[in-house]
Amino acid sequence: MATCDTCGNDYDKTFTITLGDRSSTFDSFECAIHAMAPTCKHCGCRVLGHGSEAEGNIYCCAHCAGQSGQAGVADRA
């Protein structure tokens, strides 16, 4: 069994995610999200979808980007 890098649980169905040169082992998507998903620059929530990006910052939506002073950011339709 392998151990989850986030919670330390020993589990027989762990999986590994590699992002760039970083690999981590998890026992659930919840732990993977907690460890690897970016956070919105404005509200701090985890960005699980495409989000919006402006001037190198990641936002969960165009509203948060606008609230941070980013003009012209639109959610994808």
Secondary structure as GFF3:
##gff-version 3
##sequence-region A 1 77
A	DSSP	beta_strand	2	3	.	.	.	ID=ss1
A	DSSP	beta_strand	10	11	.	.	.	ID=ss2
A	DSSP	beta_strand	15	19	.	.	.	ID=ss3
A	DSSP	beta_strand	22	26	.	.	.	ID=ss4
A	DSSP	alpha_helix	29	36	.	.	.	ID=ss5
A	DSSP	beta_strand	52	54	.	.	.	ID=ss6
A	DSSP	beta_strand	57	59	.	.	.	ID=ss7
A	DSSP	alpha_helix	62	67	.	.	.	ID=ss8
###
